[in-house]
Amino acid sequence: MRFNWGKERSKLLARAGDQLFTAGDTCSGFMRIHSGQLKVVMGAENGREVVLYRVGPGEICLQSFTCLNSGTAYCGEGYAESDIWGEVLSKSEYWRRISRDAKFRDELFGAVSDRLTEYEALIEDVALVDFDTRLARVLLRQMDDDGFVRATHAALATEAATGRAVISRRLSGFADAGLVWIKRGEIQVRDMDGLARLARVEARAHSAKPLRDPTLRPLSAAE
């Protein structure tokens, strides 16, 4: 990972797997990603983790926004899921744009609103939605075009906000029901319609948010 600091704007370059921030770090500026994806997770003392959100081009890192506006430290950890290229606005430049650039301000607050909507969906998923439904949604989200989920049980546990043993037990149940085929290091979806039905059952019952993440309003790249 490399930060090339300038006066008001600096380049942000990170390789896949790099950690950009950790809990307790102070925020040096406002991060804007132009390519690549950042994953933000929060961990507990018992070792369990949950994925809070992901940040792609034009989207906002709510942790950075909160730290800059409240003066608090990061409470989560940010990892590059792929190579990232972007920029970091200094604190002074960030506040200057908020006060003087109406377009930047409107796009910023719109993106924050959309991100909070994602948080509501996450809380609803964890607190109200049946676990099998939640796991089905995770599998559909992680599945590639060939119908494979190339993730470890530990990684799926982070996505579903649970423990690895729970994931392994329920995936065995899914396999017995003919929904998936479990292989080492990957899971093949065998019954797409059945998995989709399972993912929608609780969504209809609780009027949950759509399975796909809401489309965030893009923050325009700086000139």
N, C-alpha and C positions, 0 to 999 in steps of 0.2 A: 504494500500500500504506500502511496506517496502523495503528500500534500505539498504543492508548490505555492507558498504564500506570497501574495502580492499585497498591494495596499488595500484595495476594496474587494477584489475578486481573485480567486485562486483556482487552479486546476485540481480536480479530484480524480486520481487514478487508483484503481484497486483490482487485484486479481481475484478470481473465484476462490473462495475459502478464506480470504482476508477478513479479519475482524476490524470494523471501523470504529466501534465504540463499545464500552462495557459499562455495567451499572457502577455509578459513582463518578464517572467522567464528567467534566464540565463541557459545555457546548461552546466551541470557538466561533461558530458561524452557522449560517443557514445553508444546508446541503440541498443541491438540485442535481438530479440524475438525468443525463441526456441519453445514455445507453446502458444496458445491463439491469440487474435487479438486486435489491437489498432485502434481506430477510431480518425482521426484528422479532426477537423472542424474549420471554421473561421466564426466569427460573425461580424455583422455591428451594427452601433449605433441605427438603427431602430428595432433591435431585431431579424432580420432575420439571418439565418445561412446557410452554405453550407458545405457539406462533401467534403473535399479536397481529401482524400484517406484513405485507410486502410492498416495496416501493419500486416502481418502474419509472420510465421517462415521463415527465410531466406530473408525477404524483408527489405527495408530500410525506415527509417523515414526521409524524405527529410528536415523537419524542423530541426531535430537534426544535420544533415549533414551541412545545411546552417549555423546554429548558430556556429558550431565548426569552420567552415572554414572562416567565415566572422567576427566572434566576436560579432554578433548581438544577440538580445534576441528573444525568440519565439514570433511569431505573430499569432499563432493559439492555439487551446486547444486540448489536447490528453486525450481520455477516454478509459478505458479497456472495450471492448464489451464482453469479456469473461475472465476467470481467465488467468493471464499471468505469465509465467515463462521465465526468460531470464537473461541477464547479461548487465552490463554497463562497457565499457572500459574507463579508465581515459583518460584525454586529452593527457597526455604524452604517454600512451600506444597506443592510436589511431594514433598519429603522428609517433611513432616508427614503427608501422606496415605499414603505408603508405610508409615510406621511405625505409624499409628493406624487407617487405614481398610482393613479386610481385603477388602472388596468391590472397592475401587479397586485394591488390590495384586494380587488374583487376576485381575481383568480385564486389568490391565496386563501381567502376566507371561504370561497366556494369549495376548494379542495379540502379544507379542514372540516367543513360540514359533511362532505361525503365520507371522509375518513371516520368521523364519529358515527355515521350510519353503519359503517362496517363493524365498529366496536359494539354497537347495539346487537347486530346480528351474531357476533361472536359470543356475547353474554347470553343471548337467547339460546344459542346452540348448546353451550356448556351447561346452562342451568335448567333449561326446559325441554330440550329435545332428547328423545330416547337415544341411547348410545349407538344401537345398531344403525339408526338413521344417520347419526353423525358420522359414523365410520364409513357408511356407504357414500356420503357426500365427499368425504376426504378422498376415497378411492377414485371417484369420478373426476374430482378436481386434479388428481395427480396422474391420471391415466394418460398415456401417450396415444398417438394415432393408430398404433398397432394393437391397442387394448391391453398394454402392459403397464403396471405400476412398478417402477424401478426404484424402490425405496426399502430400507430396512424396517423391521418392526419398531425399532427405537425411534426412527425418523417419523413414522406414522403416529407413534404415541405423542410426539411433540405437536404434530398437526392436530390431533384429536383431544389434546389436553388430558391425557390419561397415562397409565403406566404400560410398559412394554408387555408385561404378562397379560394384561387385559386385551391388548391388541392381538396377541398370539392366540388367546382363547377364542375370541370372537371370529377371527379369520378362519380358524378351524371349523367353527359353526357355519360360516359362509361357504366354506369348501364342501362340507357335508350337505348343504342345501343346493349345491351345484352352481353357486353364484360365481365362485372364483376357483382358480387352480394355483396352489401355493408352490413356488419353486424357490430355490436358494437365491436370495438377493432380489427377487422380483415376484410379482403376483400377476397372474393373467386373468382378466375378466372373461368369464365364460357365458354369463347370462346378463347382457347389458340391460335388457328390458326389466328383468327382475331386480337388478341392483338399482335402476332408476326408480322403479316403483317403491322400493324400500326407502330411498332417499327422499321421496315426495310425501310419503304417508304422514310423517310428523309435521312436515311443512304445511300441509293443508289443515291439519288439526289445530295448529297453533298460529296460522297465518304468518309463518316465518318469512324472512326475506328470500329472494330468489337464490338458487344454488350458486350461481356465478357471482363473483364479487361485483359490487356496483361499479359502473364506469365512472371514473373520476374525471373531473374537468381538468384539462391539461394546463400546467403552468408554462407559459411561453418561455422559450430560451431567451436569455438576455441578448441584446444586440451586440 
